[in-house]
């Protein structure tokens, strides 16, 4: 039974009470309007549907298709909800929902979905258990008895530790203990001994490691209730009884409360030249900071989720160092247009550049575990990948085909995609292959063979042939092109003469002579008619 179990019944209810959902969305989006990124007060926050729920069903299905969402996408579910300020909510109009900006907002909402659902359910469960506890205590006969009971429960919990304040919250299938140090966190000793880890086997060792991480750097760890210390005598209630746990299948979530960031704090992944000039920046979004005795940790990521930066800052008493670890996810399975903003950072990268994570434009250092030479190779690889993804996006937009980046793109496909993108920019390209293959329809073979001579070089000029490129299992037709080659030889004329008699389709194969190349340029339809 997992503590972070997700149930798909948390959604916006038109005309209903959405106060709890509004509160969780406000916190998960760092107290900012998701549309203009401006910090706002909770009293002014409104819930916005990123894809509108007020449009027609046909328009909604069109928007769902444009953003590559599931056909049963629920516009009232957390993956389509975000906090918005009043001015932005009134300013948005139904013609602003098809661009990459909205796609990025939907991607952020999708990443927050599970946490939003879990927190709403946890708060709802806590409210339900509180109501049950009030009903059970109605036998208390006076305000004085109620006050005495509250004091007794509070004292029991706080007696666990002299240095840590403990607050209890219920979760969907257990209890969460939230620790806040009563004294300076550097000086606070380890978390109070709530668990019996004397067994020393692999399971208890893992629990101990998790508790150590929470103590040193904050965060959370989920521990089975069976590890709780048993009562010392029959007169003293066990910790499980105090926490209201009923069996060994329950869980205890131990969490060290993190530090709240100033809403105006900004993070970027920056590309910096050797002389310290910033070439470009990629905004990063911070998850909640966790902190403990030794220091603090934070996870940052960009809108696409391609890059993740993990920061670890030690307290001054432990050296005060800041360590930055940067990782990147694979591009396979992601749509090209969703990767463009992240990869645009590397369009002008040079091998002498470096990457930095910056807080409010102050460097937090370069990622660890990479020397200058490795970093240079990584930067150039991302630069090349960025050009490739931009080319694939351009071709997909031109052909109307949208598909994710395949698991593997061959070297030949990479070269063809980059050349095809240049064609779409209006440039003439020189093919890397010295053999040109043209499919001839059966009814056109006789006319084609007129004037063709075996092994006789000549100039090839052709207008109207179709140009296509492949990427994985996908074939994309760019349209008609003009082809020119100054010195070519038709190398399969005998095969074509046989096809002319049998009326079978055949491919004409032209071989360039040494020193000659095939030049191709995309032909507008108007020039084709001319």
N, C-alpha and C positions, 0 to 999 in steps of 0.2 A: 504494500500500500504506500504509494509515493506521496510525499507531502505537497508536491507541486502538481497534483492531478488537475487536469483542465476539463471543464464542462462547458459545452457550447451554448449555454442558455443565458449568457450575459450579453445583453444587447440594448440599444436605445429603444425606449418605449414611447411612441408619440402620444402626447397627452398624459403620460404617466409620471411617476416620481423617478427622475434620473439624477438625483442629488449625489448619491454615492458614486455612480459612474463618472459624474462631472468632477468630483473631488479626485478620484484616482487618475483620470486623464490629465488633469491640471498638474499633478505631481510628476507623472511619468514623462511629460513633455517639458520638464524643468521650468515650470511656471511661466512659459512663454506662449505667445500666440504662434501657432504652427505656421501661419501664412506669412506674417511679416517679421517673425522671430523677435518681437519686442516683448520684454518682461511685462507682466500684468498682475493685478491683484485678483485674488480668488473671487472677490465680490463682483468683479466685472466679467468673469470668464463665461463663455457660452460654448455649447457643444456644436461642432460643425460636422456635416457629412461631406467628406472629401469629394466623393462622387455624389452628386445631389440625388435626393430621393423624391424630388418634386417634378422631375422631368418625365416624359412619356416612357413607357416600357421599351419602345423601339430605340429611343435615344439612349436610354440606359444600357441596353444590350450593345449598342454601338460603342459606347464609352468603355464597357467591360472588355470588348474585343480589342480596342485600341491600346489598352494597358495590359493586355495579355493576362487577364484574370480568369478565374474559373467561371464557367457559365452560370453556376448557382451562387455567385458572389452575393453576399448578404450586405446590403447598404447600411443596415442598422447594427451590424456587428462591429466590435472594436477595431477590426482591420480597416474600417472606413471612417472611424471617428477620431476627432482631434479637438483640442481646446482652441478657441479663436476669440479675438477681441471683438467688441461690437462694431467698430468702424470697418474692419475687414469683412465681417460677416455680412454687413449691409452692402459693401462695395463689390463683393464677388458676384459675377453674373454667369449664366449657364453656358456662355461661349468660351470659358477659360479652363476647360477641364480636359483637354486633349494633349497637352504638351508634356515635355519631359519633366518640367517642374512638378506637375501633379503626380507623375509617375514616381518621382523621388519621394514625395510626401506619402504616397500609398505604401512605398517600400518601408519607410520608417514606421508607419502605423502597423504594418504587418509584423515587424520585428518586436513591437511593443505589445502585440495582441495577447500573448500568453500571460505576461506579467499583469496586464490590466485585468484579464479574466480572473487570475488567481487572487489578486488583491481584493477585487470586488467580492468574490465568494468568501474570502477569509473575513473581511469586515462584516459581511452579512451573517456568517456563522457566529462571529463574536457577539453581534447584537442579539442573535437568537438565543445563545447560551446565557447572555446576561439577563434576558427576559425570563428564561426558565429559572435562573437563580433567584430573581426577585419573587417569582411566584412561590418558590419553595420556602422563602423566608417570610412569607406573609404571616406565619404563625408567631413571629416576634410581636410582642404586645405593646411596645412603646418605641418612640424615637430613640430613647436612651439604649434600648436593647439593639436596635439596628446599628447605631453608632458604635457600640461595643463590638459587634460582630465585624464591622468593616475594619476597625482598629486591629482586631485579632488576626484577620487574614493578611493585612498589610504587614504586621510585625513578623508573622511567620515567613513571608517571602523575603523581607529585608534582612532577616536574621541569617540568611545564607552567606552573607558577606558584609564585612565592615567597610570595604573600599569600593565596592561596586553597587550602584543602584540597580535594582531589577524591576522590570515591568513585565507583566504577563499579558499575552494576547493569544486568543485561540485561532487555530488554523482549521483547514477543512478536515484534517484527521489527526490532530495533536495539539501541542502547546508550543508557543514561541516565547522564549525568555530573551528580552532585550536588555543588554547591559550598557550602562553609562557610568564611567568612573566617577566616584564621589570626590576624588582628588586628581591631581595632574596625572594624565594617562601614562606618562613615562615612569612615574613612581609607583603606579598601581601594581600590586603583585599579580600572579596568575589568576585565572578565573577560579571561583570557589569550587571546592571538590564536590561536585554533584554526582559523579559517576564512579563506579567501581571498575577499574581497568587493570586489576591485578592478574587477570588470566595470562596476559602476555602473549597471546597468540596473534595471528595475522589480523584477525578482525579487530581486536582491541588496540593493536598497534596503529591501525588505520584511523580509528576513532581518536586516539591520542594525537596523531599527526594533524588531524582536522582541528582539534581544539587548540593545538599550538599555533596553527596558522591564524585562527580567529583571535587568539590572544595577542599575537605579534603584529598582525596587519589588518585585523578586522574582517568583516565578511560574515559568512554564516556556514554552519555545518548542521546536518540533520543526523540525529543519533537515536537509535532504538531505545524505547523506554526500559527495556530489560537491563540496560547498563546502569540505571539509577541506583544509588546507594540504598540498601534495604534499611528498615528501621532498626535502631539499636536496642529497643525494648518495646514491650507491648503498650506502654503508656504514651509513647511518642509517635505521632503520625509519620508515615513515610513521606519522602519527597514526592512520590507519585500521587499520594493522597492529597497532599497540599496543592499540587498542580492540577488535580482533578482528572488524572489519567486513570483509565479503567482496565488496561490489559497490556501485555507485552508487545502487541502489534501496533500500539500507539507510538508516536514519534515526538521527539523534543527538538525544536529548532533553536540552536544557540547562535545568537547574532550580536556582534559588537556594533553599536550604532555608529554610522558614518558621519562625516563632516558635510554640512550643506555648502554647496558652492554659491558664490555670488552669481545671480542670474546674468549679470553682464560679462561674466568670464567667457573668453573665447579661446578655442584651441585650433591649431592648424598643423597640417603636415606640410612643410615647406621644402622647396628645392633651392639650395643655396650654392652660389658660385664659390670658387676657391678664394676670392677676395672678400667674401662675406655679403655680396649682394643677393637679394631674394629674387629668383626668377619667377616663381609662381607659388600659389598657396592652394591647399585643399582643406576646406572646413572639416573639422572633426566634431563629433558630438560625444559628450561625456556621460557615461553611466554613473550612478551614485558612487561617491568616494567611500572607501572603507578604511578605518584607522584602528590602530592598536598600540601596544607598548613600544614596538620597535619602529613603527612608521605607518605609512599610508599607501594604499594602492588604488589605481584608477584604470578603467578600460575606456579607450576612445575608439570610435570607428567613423568612417565616412558614410554618406547616404547610401551608397551602393553596397556597403558591407565588404568591399574588396580589400580594404586595409584596416587592420586593427593594431592599435598602439597600446601597450600595457606599461604603465608607469609605476615605479616603486620608489617612494621617497622615505629615506631613513630620518628619524628624529635627530636633532643636533647631538644629543647624548650618545647616539650610535653612529656618528660620523657625518650625518647630514647629506649624504650622497643621493643623487637622483639617477635611477637606471631606467632606460627606455628600451623597450623590446618591440620591434615592428614586424608584423607578419602579414602576408597577403594570401588571399584565398584564390583558388583556381578560377579562371574565366569561363571554363566549360559549363554549359547549362544556364548561362546568364545571357540576357538579350543585349546585343551590342550597344543600343542607345542608353542602357542603364549604366554602362561602364565608361561612357565618354568623359564625364566630368572628372572621374578619378584618374583616368589615363592621360587626360589633357595636361596634367601636372608635368609630364615627362616629355612633352613635344619638343622642347629645346634642350633636353638634358645633354650634358657633356660628361665624359668619364672622370673629369676632375671635380665635378660637383659633389655635394653631399646632401643627405636628407636630415632634416631637423624637425622635432616636435616642439611647437611653440605655444606658450600660455601668454595671452595678452601681448603677443609679439615679442616675448622674451624667450630665448632658447632654453629648452629643458635638456638639450644634449642630442647627440646622434644615437641611432640604435646600436645596441651592443652586438658583438660576435661577427662583425664584418669589418675587414680592413679596407683601406682605400681602394686597392685593386679590385677586390670583390664588389665593393659598392659601385665602382665604375662600370663593371660588367652588368650588374643588376640594373643600373640606370639605363644603359643602352638597350638592354633586353626589354625593359618596360617601354622605352621610346619606340622600339620596333613594334612591340605588341600594340601600342597605342595607334600607330599608323595603320596596322592591320585591322584593328577593330573599327577605326574610323572609316576605312575603305569598305569593310563589310556592311557597316551601317548605311553608308552612302548607296551601295548597290541594292541593299534590301529596300531602302526607301524608294529607289528608282523603279524597282521591279514589283513593288507591292507585296513582297514576301517577307514575313517576319518569323524568324526561327532562332533559337538559342545558339550560342557558339558551340560547335561540335566538340566532342571529347578530344579529337585530334584533327589538326589541319596539316596536310602534307606540305613539304617545301614547294612542290610545284603549284599547289593550290594557293599558297601564300603569294608566290610571285604573280600568278594570274589575277588574284584579287587586287593587288596593288596596281597592276597595269590597268585593270578594268576601271578602278576609281579614277585614274588619270584620263581614261577615255571620257568618263562622265563629266570631267572638268573641261572638256573641249580640246584636250591635247591629242596630238598624234603620237602613237606609241610604236616602238620597234619590238617585234616579237622576239623572244629569246630562242625559240625553236626555228630551225632553218627549213622545216617542212610544213607546208600549208595544206590542210585537208578540207575539201569543199564537197558537200553532198549534192549530187545532180539527180533531179527527178527523171524517171524513165522517158517521159515525153520530151524532155529537153536535151537528151544525150546527143542525138544526131546533130542538132544545131550547134551544140557545144564543140563537137569534134571537127566542125568545119574550120580549116586553117590551122589545126593542131598537127604538129609533126613530131615524131619520136626523136628524142635526143637533140632536138633543135632548141637552143636557148632563145629566149624572147622576154619581152617586158609584159608583166601581168598588171592589168588595171581592171578592177571589178567594183561595181556599185550595187549595193542591195543585199549582199550576203549577210546572214544573221550572225551575231556574235553572242556567245554564251560562256559562262564560267560555272564551275562546280565548287561546292563547299560541303564536304561530307557527302550526305545522300541527296543534297539539294542542287538542282540545276537552275541557274538564273539567266534568263534571256534579256540582254541589254538592248537589242534592236538592230537595225540595219547599219552596216559600216561600209566605208570605202577602203578598198585594199589596193596597195601598189607594191610591186617588187620589180626592180629594174632588170634582173637577170635570173630567170628561173627555167626549169626544165620539167615538163610533164612526164613523170617516171612510170606511170601505169596506163599508158595509152592503149596497150593491147587488151588489158582487162576491161577498159571502157568500151572498146569496139565489140567485145563479146557481149557486154551488157546491153549495147544498142540493139543487138539481134534478139536477145531474150527479153528485152523490155524490163529488166530488173534495175532497181536503184543502185547507184554506184558512187563511190567517193573518188574525186579527182585529187591526185597527190602531186603537189608541186615541190620540187627540190631547189633551194637557192644555190646558185653557184658561189664558190669561195669569194668572200668580200662583199656579198650582197645580203640584204636583210629584207624582211617583210614589214611594211609600214601600214598601220591600220588607224583609221579615224572614224568616230561615230558620225553617221550621216543623218541630218534632220530629215523629216518626212518631206518637207518642201523641196529639198534638193533631189530627193528620190524621184519625185514627180517630174521635175525639170529634166 
